[in-house]
């Protein structure tokens, strides 16, 4: 009976440590959920996106679509919102119409690296 109690207590302690560690990681920004990437790399991604299309960076997150490493949501001077996808070297991979602000046809992708549309 004593052995069973020790195993149960050890399992509970392990679960508590894992839960606290996961919460700490998420609070500290370890999870790059929707626009929550921070730090010097995220700042560099924002700067590269703004340099390419102009405007204001709204959010930055890690990305894995279209060969990108970063996705930066930018509001262009025209008021249009685009997603600028960058590779690991902060070069533009694609500029996509932001689906959250696109018209009812489901948005679109310019897939160009010029930021023209």
Residue frames relative to the residue before (quaternion, step in Angstrom):
aa qw qx qy qz dx dy dz
X 1.0000 0.0000 0.0000 0.0000 0.00 0.00 0.00
X 0.6485 0.5184 -0.3172 0.4582 3.57 0.98 -0.84
X 0.6386 0.5257 -0.3205 0.4616 3.59 1.00 -0.82
X 0.6410 0.5306 -0.3172 0.4549 3.57 0.97 -0.85
X 0.6516 0.5114 -0.3047 0.4702 3.58 0.99 -0.85
X 0.6474 0.5189 -0.3178 0.4589 3.61 0.97 -0.81
X 0.6467 0.5052 -0.3174 0.4751 3.57 0.99 -0.82
X 0.6490 0.5152 -0.3111 0.4654 3.58 0.95 -0.85
X 0.6663 0.4922 -0.3019 0.4718 3.59 0.92 -0.89
X 0.6391 0.5159 -0.3259 0.4682 3.60 1.00 -0.77
X 0.6531 0.5073 -0.3116 0.4680 3.60 0.97 -0.81
X 0.6575 0.5013 -0.3062 0.4718 3.58 0.96 -0.82
X 0.6468 0.5125 -0.3184 0.4665 3.58 0.98 -0.82
X 0.6421 0.5191 -0.3172 0.4665 3.58 0.99 -0.82
X 0.6541 0.5068 -0.3109 0.4676 3.59 0.94 -0.87
X 0.6497 0.5169 -0.3186 0.4574 3.60 0.97 -0.82
X 0.6534 0.5073 -0.3124 0.4670 3.58 0.95 -0.87
X 0.6626 0.4979 -0.3088 0.4666 3.60 0.92 -0.84
X 0.6491 0.5140 -0.3175 0.4623 3.60 0.96 -0.81
X 0.6746 0.4813 -0.2962 0.4750 3.59 0.91 -0.87
X 0.6433 0.5209 -0.3203 0.4607 3.56 0.99 -0.78
X 0.6582 0.5056 -0.3051 0.4669 3.59 0.96 -0.83
X 0.6518 0.5032 -0.3139 0.4727 3.57 0.97 -0.83
X 0.6484 0.5143 -0.3165 0.4636 3.58 0.94 -0.84
X 0.6423 0.5259 -0.3161 0.4594 3.58 0.96 -0.86
X 0.6814 0.4848 -0.2909 0.4648 3.59 0.89 -0.91
X 0.6643 0.5003 -0.3057 0.4636 3.58 0.95 -0.85
X 0.6874 0.4875 -0.2764 0.4620 3.57 1.02 -0.79
X 0.6017 -0.5987 0.3516 0.3948 3.59 1.23 0.02
X 0.3557 0.7511 -0.4888 0.2653 3.56 1.19 0.36
X 0.6982 0.3932 -0.2585 0.5394 3.58 1.14 -0.54
X 0.2386 -0.7910 0.5498 0.1229 3.58 -0.56 1.12
X 0.0860 0.8097 -0.5708 0.1058 3.56 0.65 1.08
X 0.8640 -0.2035 0.1255 0.4430 3.53 -1.20 0.72
X 0.8700 -0.1932 0.0730 0.4477 3.49 -0.12 1.30
X 0.5438 0.6580 -0.3823 0.3538 3.56 1.16 0.38
X 0.4000 0.7084 -0.5037 0.2906 3.61 1.14 0.19
X 0.0387 -0.7992 0.5995 -0.0207 3.55 -0.95 0.93
X 0.5819 0.6002 -0.4325 0.3378 3.53 -1.31 0.10
X 0.7488 -0.4317 0.2683 0.4253 3.54 -1.32 0.12
X 0.6439 0.5171 -0.3353 0.4534 3.61 1.00 -0.72
X 0.6484 0.5021 -0.3137 0.4786 3.58 0.98 -0.83
X 0.6384 0.5192 -0.3244 0.4665 3.59 1.00 -0.76
X 0.6442 0.5106 -0.3205 0.4707 3.58 1.02 -0.78
X 0.6259 0.5278 -0.3323 0.4682 3.60 1.05 -0.75
X 0.6360 0.5190 -0.3258 0.4690 3.59 0.97 -0.84
X 0.6660 0.5097 -0.3051 0.4512 3.58 0.86 -0.96
X 0.6598 0.5057 -0.3119 0.4601 3.60 0.94 -0.83
X 0.6571 0.5086 -0.3108 0.4614 3.58 0.97 -0.83
X 0.6617 0.4955 -0.3020 0.4747 3.58 0.94 -0.89
X 0.6333 0.5298 -0.3335 0.4551 3.59 0.97 -0.78
X 0.6874 0.4987 -0.2815 0.4467 3.58 1.07 -0.72
X 0.8331 0.1867 -0.0757 0.5152 3.62 0.79 -0.97
X 0.4535 -0.6676 0.4674 0.3609 3.60 1.24 -0.26
X 0.6196 0.5895 -0.3848 0.3470 3.54 -1.27 -0.08
X 0.5795 -0.5731 0.4734 0.3340 3.52 -1.29 -0.60
X 0.3652 -0.7128 0.5547 0.2255 3.57 -0.93 0.90
X 0.2528 -0.7870 0.5508 0.1158 3.55 -0.82 1.06
X 0.7964 -0.0706 0.1098 0.5905 3.55 0.98 -0.87
X 0.1015 -0.7708 0.6253 0.0669 3.53 -1.24 0.49
X 0.0606 0.7902 -0.6067 0.0620 3.55 -1.02 0.82
X 0.5805 -0.5335 0.4713 0.3953 3.52 -1.32 0.30
X 0.0926 -0.8023 0.5896 0.0077 3.56 -1.07 0.75
X 0.1091 -0.7923 0.5935 0.0903 3.55 -1.20 0.42
X 0.4912 0.6443 -0.4428 0.3841 3.58 1.20 0.40
X 0.8594 0.1298 -0.1028 0.4838 3.56 -1.18 0.69
X 0.6654 -0.5275 0.3007 0.4342 3.57 1.07 0.68
X 0.4796 0.6836 -0.4239 0.3506 3.56 1.26 0.28
X 0.3281 -0.7026 0.5950 0.2112 3.51 -1.36 0.39
X 0.7890 0.1916 -0.0694 0.5796 3.56 1.14 -0.75
X 0.0961 -0.7377 0.6617 0.0934 3.53 -1.27 0.55
X 0.0569 -0.7897 0.6108 -0.0060 3.55 -0.75 1.10
X 0.2645 -0.7417 0.5957 0.1583 3.56 -0.80 1.03
X 0.0269 -0.8153 0.5761 -0.0513 3.56 -0.67 1.15
X 0.2422 -0.7098 0.6381 0.1741 3.53 -1.09 0.79
X 0.3332 -0.7668 0.5233 0.1645 3.53 -0.54 1.26
X 0.6778 -0.4881 0.3462 0.4272 3.63 -1.19 0.35
X 0.6285 0.5456 -0.3258 0.4485 3.61 1.16 -0.59
X 0.5542 -0.6024 0.3940 0.4180 3.58 1.26 -0.36
X 0.5323 0.6120 -0.4084 0.4186 3.59 1.26 -0.26
X 0.2631 -0.7489 0.5862 0.1622 3.55 -1.11 0.70
X 0.0324 -0.7968 0.6029 -0.0235 3.56 -0.89 0.99
X 0.3398 -0.6786 0.6037 0.2442 3.51 -1.34 0.36
X 0.1566 -0.7779 0.6050 0.0658 3.55 -0.64 1.14
X 0.1596 -0.7906 0.5878 0.0625 3.56 -0.64 1.16
X 0.1098 -0.8068 0.5805 -0.0025 3.54 -0.86 1.09
X 0.4251 -0.6765 0.5284 0.2872 3.56 -1.14 0.56
X 0.7558 -0.4004 0.2698 0.4424 3.57 -1.29 -0.03
X 0.6948 0.4311 -0.2632 0.5120 3.58 1.24 -0.42
X 0.5164 -0.6820 0.3748 0.3575 3.57 1.33 0.37
X 0.4295 0.6477 -0.4978 0.3848 3.56 1.09 0.73
X 0.5269 -0.6545 0.4443 0.3108 3.57 -1.01 0.83
X 0.2325 -0.7611 0.5967 0.1034 3.53 -0.91 1.05
X 0.7785 -0.1400 0.1350 0.5967 3.58 0.97 -0.90
X 0.1864 -0.7180 0.6536 0.1498 3.50 -1.33 0.41
X 0.0650 -0.8247 0.5613 -0.0223 3.57 -0.47 1.23
X 0.5155 -0.5786 0.5221 0.3563 3.54 -1.17 0.62
X 0.4461 -0.6892 0.4970 0.2811 3.56 -0.85 0.93
X 0.4333 -0.7439 0.4497 0.2380 3.57 -0.55 1.20
X 0.6182 0.5578 -0.3542 0.4257 3.61 1.11 -0.48
X 0.7585 0.3270 -0.1938 0.5293 3.59 1.18 -0.45
X 0.4947 0.6743 -0.4291 0.3413 3.59 1.24 -0.07
X 0.6058 -0.5602 0.4075 0.3913 3.55 -1.23 0.36
X 0.7647 -0.4420 0.2501 0.3966 3.56 -1.34 0.13
X 0.5846 0.5925 -0.3972 0.3866 3.62 1.11 -0.17
X 0.6530 -0.5558 0.3093 0.4112 3.58 1.21 0.37
X 0.5754 -0.5987 0.3900 0.3979 3.56 1.20 0.26
X 0.2137 -0.7748 0.5792 0.1362 3.49 -1.20 -0.33
X 0.3142 -0.7201 0.5847 0.2019 3.47 -1.32 0.06
X 0.3175 -0.7385 0.5575 0.2076 3.50 -0.79 0.96
X 0.1346 -0.8430 0.5050 0.1270 3.55 1.22 -0.61
X 0.5441 0.5805 -0.4428 0.4132 3.53 1.06 0.59
X 0.4113 -0.6992 0.5227 0.2621 3.51 -1.20 0.36
X 0.5355 0.6443 -0.3891 0.3830 3.55 1.26 0.30
X 0.3704 -0.7480 0.4734 0.2814 3.57 1.22 -0.43
X 0.4077 0.7429 -0.4518 0.2789 3.58 1.23 0.34
X 0.8476 -0.0261 0.0751 0.5246 3.55 0.93 -0.52
